[in-house]
Amino acid sequence: MPIIVDEVVISVEVGNREAGGDGAAPAGAPPVADKQALVEECVSRVLEILRERQEP
């Protein structure tokens, strides 16, 4: 029986102060805007791969 994925939800928490993080980016880390662009690109590629798998 095949498994059909209708929706993929990815959530990320950056700088969790409650877990002991200070919320500041480490030295040499890309700015938040660059991180957001990277996450968006990754999600886009994953969704593209999933769509290709669904095509007959």
DSSP file (Angstrom, degrees, kcal/mol; ACC not computed):
  #  RESIDUE AA STRUCTURE BP1 BP2  ACC     N-H-->O    O-->H-N    N-H-->O    O-->H-N    TCO  KAPPA ALPHA  PHI   PSI    X-CA   Y-CA   Z-CA
    1    1 A M              0   0    0      0, 0.0     2,-0.1     0, 0.0     0, 0.0   0.000 360.0 360.0 360.0 121.6    0.0    0.0    0.0
    2    2 A P        -     0   0    0      0, 0.0     2,-0.5     0, 0.0     0, 0.0  -0.356 360.0-131.5 -72.0 152.9    1.6    3.3   -1.1
    3    3 A I        -     0   0    0     -2,-0.1     2,-0.5     2,-0.0     0, 0.0  -0.911  17.2-155.6-104.4 128.9    1.9    6.2    1.3
    4    4 A I        -     0   0    0     -2,-0.5     2,-0.7    50,-0.0    50,-0.0  -0.922   1.9-154.3-109.4 125.6    0.8    9.6    0.0
    5    5 A V        +     0   0    0     -2,-0.5     3,-0.1     1,-0.2    -2,-0.0  -0.881  15.8 175.3 -99.5 114.2    2.2   12.8    1.6
    6    6 A D        +     0   0    0     -2,-0.7     2,-0.3     1,-0.3    -1,-0.2   0.803  67.7   9.1 -86.2 -32.2   -0.2   15.7    1.2
    7    7 A E        -     0   0    0      2,-0.0     2,-0.5     0, 0.0    -1,-0.3  -0.996  57.5-154.6-153.2 140.9    1.7   18.2    3.1
    8    8 A V        -     0   0    0     -2,-0.3     2,-0.5    -3,-0.1    39,-0.0  -0.981  12.3-167.7-119.1 127.1    5.1   18.6    4.7
    9    9 A V        -     0   0    0     -2,-0.5     2,-0.5     2,-0.0    -2,-0.0  -0.966   4.6-176.6-117.7 124.6    5.5   21.0    7.7
   10   10 A I        -     0   0    0     -2,-0.5     2,-0.4     2,-0.0    -2,-0.0  -0.981   3.0-178.0-121.0 126.2    9.0   21.9    8.8
   11   11 A S        -     0   0    0     -2,-0.5     2,-0.4     2,-0.0    -2,-0.0  -0.969   3.5-171.1-126.6 144.2    9.5   24.1   11.9
   12   12 A V        -     0   0    0     -2,-0.4     2,-0.5     2,-0.0    -2,-0.0  -0.993  11.0-154.8-134.3 137.1   12.8   25.4   13.3
   13   13 A E        -     0   0    0     -2,-0.4     2,-0.4     3,-0.0     3,-0.3  -0.966  14.9-167.3-114.3 122.7   13.5   27.2   16.6
   14   14 A V        +     0   0    0     -2,-0.5    -2,-0.0     1,-0.2     0, 0.0  -0.914  64.9  10.5-112.4 132.1   16.7   29.3   16.6
   15   15 A G        -     0   0    0     -2,-0.4     2,-1.0     1,-0.2    -1,-0.2   0.961  69.8-167.7  73.1  53.1   18.2   30.8   19.7
   16   16 A N    > > -     0   0    0     -3,-0.3     5,-1.9     1,-0.2     3,-0.6  -0.635   6.8-174.4 -77.4 102.1   16.3   29.0   22.4
   17   17 A R  G > 5S+     0   0    0     -2,-1.0     3,-1.5     1,-0.2    -1,-0.2   0.824  80.1  61.4 -68.2 -31.9   17.1   30.9   25.5
   18   18 A E  G 3 5S+     0   0    0      1,-0.3    -1,-0.2     2,-0.1    -2,-0.1   0.796 101.0  54.1 -65.8 -27.6   15.2   28.4   27.8
   19   19 A A  G < 5S-     0   0    0     -3,-0.6    -1,-0.3     2,-0.1    -2,-0.2   0.333 132.3 -89.7 -89.7   7.9   17.5   25.6   26.7
   20   20 A G  T < 5S+     0   0    0     -3,-1.5    -3,-0.2     1,-0.4     2,-0.2   0.400  85.7 132.4 102.6  -2.9   20.6   27.6   27.6
   21   21 A G      < -     0   0    0     -5,-1.9    -1,-0.4     1,-0.1    -2,-0.1  -0.510  52.8-143.4 -79.0 151.7   21.3   29.4   24.4
   22   22 A D        -     0   0    0      2,-0.2    -5,-0.1    -2,-0.2    -1,-0.1   0.508  33.5-123.0 -93.6  -4.1   21.9   33.1   24.5
   23   23 A G  S    S+     0   0    0      1,-0.3     2,-0.3    -7,-0.1    -6,-0.1   0.338  72.9 121.9  82.1  -9.2   20.0   33.8   21.3
   24   24 A A        -     0   0    0      1,-0.1    -1,-0.3     0, 0.0    -2,-0.2  -0.647  68.8-112.1 -88.1 144.8   23.1   35.4   19.7
   25   25 A A        -     0   0    0     -2,-0.3     3,-0.1    -3,-0.1    -1,-0.1  -0.511  36.9-109.1 -72.3 140.9   24.5   34.1   16.4
   26   26 A P    >   -     0   0    0      0, 0.0     3,-2.1     0, 0.0    -1,-0.1  -0.275  47.7 -79.8 -65.6 157.8   27.9   32.4   16.7
   27   27 A A  T 3  S+     0   0    0      1,-0.3     0, 0.0     0, 0.0     0, 0.0  -0.344 119.5  18.2 -59.5 134.0   30.9   34.2   15.2
   28   28 A G  T 3  S+     0   0    0      1,-0.3    -1,-0.3    -3,-0.1    -3,-0.0   0.444  91.3 138.1  84.1  -0.3   31.0   33.6   11.5
   29   29 A A    <   -     0   0    0     -3,-2.1    -1,-0.3     1,-0.1     3,-0.1  -0.515  60.0-106.2 -77.2 146.1   27.4   32.5   11.3
   30   30 A P        -     0   0    0      0, 0.0    -1,-0.1     0, 0.0     5,-0.1  -0.354  44.4 -91.4 -68.4 153.4   25.4   33.9    8.3
   31   31 A P    >>  -     0   0    0      0, 0.0     4,-1.9     0, 0.0     3,-0.5  -0.163  39.0-104.5 -60.1 160.4   22.8   36.6    9.0
   32   32 A V  H 3> S+     0   0    0      1,-0.2     4,-2.6     2,-0.2     5,-0.2   0.865 121.0  57.6 -57.1 -39.4   19.3   35.5    9.8
   33   33 A A  H 3> S+     0   0    0      1,-0.2     4,-2.2     2,-0.2    -1,-0.2   0.890 106.8  48.8 -60.4 -39.4   18.1   36.6    6.3
   34   34 A D  H <> S+     0   0    0     -3,-0.5     4,-2.1     2,-0.2    -1,-0.2   0.881 110.3  51.1 -67.7 -37.7   20.6   34.2    4.8
   35   35 A K  H  X S+     0   0    0     -4,-1.9     4,-2.5     2,-0.2    -2,-0.2   0.913 109.7  50.3 -64.1 -42.2   19.5   31.4    7.1
   36   36 A Q  H  X S+     0   0    0     -4,-2.6     4,-2.5     1,-0.2    -2,-0.2   0.913 110.3  49.4 -62.7 -42.9   15.8   32.0    6.1
   37   37 A A  H  X S+     0   0    0     -4,-2.2     4,-2.2     1,-0.2    -1,-0.2   0.892 111.0  50.3 -63.2 -39.4   16.8   31.9    2.4
   38   38 A L  H  X S+     0   0    0     -4,-2.1     4,-2.3     2,-0.2    -2,-0.2   0.916 111.1  47.8 -64.8 -44.3   18.6   28.7    2.9
   39   39 A V  H  X S+     0   0    0     -4,-2.5     4,-2.6     1,-0.2     5,-0.2   0.919 111.6  50.8 -63.0 -43.6   15.7   27.1    4.8
   40   40 A E  H  X S+     0   0    0     -4,-2.5     4,-2.4     1,-0.2    -2,-0.2   0.897 110.2  49.5 -62.0 -40.9   13.3   28.2    2.0
   41   41 A E  H  X S+     0   0    0     -4,-2.2     4,-2.3     2,-0.2    -1,-0.2   0.908 111.3  49.2 -64.5 -42.5   15.6   26.7   -0.7
   42   42 A C  H  X S+     0   0    0     -4,-2.3     4,-2.3     2,-0.2    -2,-0.2   0.928 112.4  47.3 -62.9 -45.7   15.8   23.4    1.2
   43   43 A V  H  X S+     0   0    0     -4,-2.6     4,-2.6     1,-0.2     5,-0.2   0.912 110.7  52.9 -62.9 -42.1   12.0   23.2    1.6
   44   44 A S  H  X S+     0   0    0     -4,-2.4     4,-2.0    -5,-0.2    -1,-0.2   0.916 110.5  46.7 -59.6 -44.5   11.5   24.1   -2.0
   45   45 A R  H  X S+     0   0    0     -4,-2.3     4,-2.2     2,-0.2    -1,-0.2   0.888 111.3  51.1 -67.3 -39.1   13.8   21.3   -3.2
   46   46 A V  H  X S+     0   0    0     -4,-2.3     4,-2.4     2,-0.2    -2,-0.2   0.936 111.3  48.0 -63.3 -45.5   12.2   18.7   -0.8
   47   47 A L  H  X S+     0   0    0     -4,-2.6     4,-2.3     1,-0.2    -2,-0.2   0.879 110.1  52.9 -63.1 -37.6    8.7   19.6   -2.2
   48   48 A E  H  X S+     0   0    0     -4,-2.0     4,-2.2    -5,-0.2    -1,-0.2   0.916 109.5  48.4 -63.1 -43.4   10.0   19.4   -5.7
   49   49 A I  H  X S+     0   0    0     -4,-2.2     4,-1.8     1,-0.2    -2,-0.2   0.912 111.2  50.5 -63.2 -43.1   11.4   15.9   -5.1
   50   50 A L  H  X S+     0   0    0     -4,-2.4     4,-1.2     1,-0.2    -2,-0.2   0.892 109.8  50.3 -62.9 -39.8    8.1   14.8   -3.5
   51   51 A R  H  X S+     0   0    0     -4,-2.3     4,-1.2     1,-0.2     3,-0.3   0.903 108.7  52.6 -64.5 -40.9    6.1   16.2   -6.5
   52   52 A E  H  < S+     0   0    0     -4,-2.2     3,-0.2     1,-0.2    -1,-0.2   0.865 107.3  52.3 -63.2 -35.9    8.4   14.2   -8.9
   53   53 A R  H  < S+     0   0    0     -4,-1.8    -1,-0.2     1,-0.2    -2,-0.2   0.796 106.7  53.6 -69.9 -28.5    7.7   11.0   -6.9
   54   54 A Q  H  < S+     0   0    0     -4,-1.2    -1,-0.2    -3,-0.3    -2,-0.2   0.747  87.6  95.5 -78.4 -24.2    4.0   11.5   -7.2
   55   55 A E     <        0   0    0     -4,-1.2    -3,-0.0    -3,-0.2     0, 0.0  -0.438 360.0 360.0 -70.2 139.8    4.0   11.9  -11.0
   56   56 A P              0   0    0      0, 0.0    -1,-0.1     0, 0.0    -3,-0.1   0.490 360.0 360.0 -70.5 360.0    3.3    8.6  -12.8
